């Protein structure tokens, strides 16, 4: 028996194997590029979702802020509505309702501070959906003083403040 054909068959198989490995490496590189692009897009979306909103975000898209955390520094109080609620001035013409959680109410009460229109505050908290029924509950529960219910700003959302500091 002769081994004459085995040399050329081995060379052909080697070339085919190298080509297959090369094609596989090219495919893996393309797949990893796609995965890295998807990861970068997901990381950017996550960073945007975790970013604290500010007054500009509430002014431009209040409904899109529902469920998000908001931090606003040095904003003017448009009107004090009661012991637990006030309105902030997002612009000269736009007021935004804020309801305080129990912690900031207690801190302001202990410091003897009452919020009035014109005060400058730092406020942070979470944004929730707002409507007339919620505004009525604020009045019924005593968060807004009797007779001040009509002064609650009309907005699609409100801020439930877990921190309020008068500047």
TIVEX-662350 format. One line per field, with one value per residue (C-alpha): x, y, z; residue number from 1. Coordinates in steps of 0.25 Angstrom, whole numbers. Each point is the difference from the previous one (the first is absolute). Example, Ala and Ser with C-alpha at 12.3 -4.5 7.8 and 13.67 -1.06 7.14 Angstrom:
<rs>
px: c(49/6)
py: c(-18/14)
pz: c(31/-2)
n: c(1/2)
</rs>
This chain:
<rs>
px: c(0/5/-1/1/-14/1/10/-9/-13/7/4/-15/-5/9/-4/-15/3/7/-11/-11/8/1/-14/-4/9/-6/-14/3/6/-13/-8/8/-1/-15/0/9/-9/-12/7/4/-15/-5/10/-4/-15/3/8/-11/-10/8/3/-7/-10/0/-10/3/-4/-13/-3/2/-6/-7/-7/12/6/-10/7/14/8/1/10/-2/10/-3/-14/-10/-12/-12/-10/-1/-13/0/9/3/-2/6/2/13/2/6/-1/-6/-13/0/-2/2/-7/9/-5/10/2/0/15/1/-13/6/13/-6/-10/12/8/-12/0/-13/2/-5/0/13/8/12/0/8/-10/1/-10/-7/-10/-15/-12/-9/-15/-11/-4/14/-1/-13/7/11/-11/-8/13/4/13/-6/-7/-15/-3/14/-5/-3/15/5/7/-6/10/0/10/5/13/-1/12/8/10/-3/10/-2/12)
py: c(0/14/13/8/8/2/12/8/-4/5/13/2/-3/9/12/-4/0/13/7/-6/5/14/1/-4/10/11/-4/0/14/5/-6/6/14/-1/-4/11/10/-5/0/15/3/-7/7/14/-3/-5/13/9/-8/1/15/9/9/15/12/1/-15/3/12/-7/-14/-1/-13/-6/2/-9/-10/7/7/15/9/15/10/15/1/11/-4/5/-1/-7/-8/-6/-7/-12/6/12/3/3/9/-8/13/14/-6/-15/-4/-15/-6/-7/-8/-3/-13/-1/2/14/4/-4/7/13/0/-3/12/9/2/3/0/13/5/5/-9/-8/-15/-12/-11/-15/-12/-8/4/-6/2/12/3/7/-12/0/15/-2/-10/10/10/-11/-6/14/1/12/11/2/10/-2/-12/9/4/-13/0/-8/-10/-14/-4/4/-2/-7/6/-8/11/15/10/15/8)
pz: c(0/-4/9/-13/2/14/0/-9/8/13/-7/-5/14/7/-9/2/15/0/-8/9/12/-6/-4/14/6/-10/5/15/-2/-7/11/11/-7/0/15/4/-8/7/14/-3/-3/12/9/-6/2/15/3/-6/9/12/-2/10/-7/2/-2/-15/-1/8/-9/-13/3/13/-4/-4/14/7/9/-2/11/-1/7/-1/6/2/-5/4/8/-8/12/13/0/14/10/-10/-13/-9/-14/-7/-12/-11/-9/1/-4/4/14/5/12/11/11/12/6/15/2/-6/7/13/-3/-4/12/10/-6/0/-15/-8/-15/-7/-14/-4/9/-7/3/-4/-2/-4/-1/-10/-10/0/-9/5/-3/7/9/6/2/7/9/4/5/7/7/4/-8/-7/9/-1/-12/-6/-9/-12/1/-3/-13/-11/-5/-6/11/14/8/13/7/10/2/1/4/1/-6)
n: c(1/2/3/4/5/6/7/8/9/10/11/12/13/14/15/16/17/18/19/20/21/22/23/24/25/26/27/28/29/30/31/32/33/34/35/36/37/38/39/40/41/42/43/44/45/46/47/48/49/50/51/52/53/54/55/56/57/58/59/60/61/62/63/64/65/66/67/68/69/70/71/72/73/74/75/76/77/78/79/80/81/82/83/84/85/86/87/88/89/90/91/92/93/94/95/96/97/98/99/100/101/102/103/104/105/106/107/108/109/110/111/112/113/114/115/116/117/118/119/120/121/122/123/124/125/126/127/128/129/130/131/132/133/134/135/136/137/138/139/140/141/142/143/144/145/146/147/148/149/150/151/152/153/154/155/156/157/158/159/160/161/162/163/164/165/166/167)
</rs>
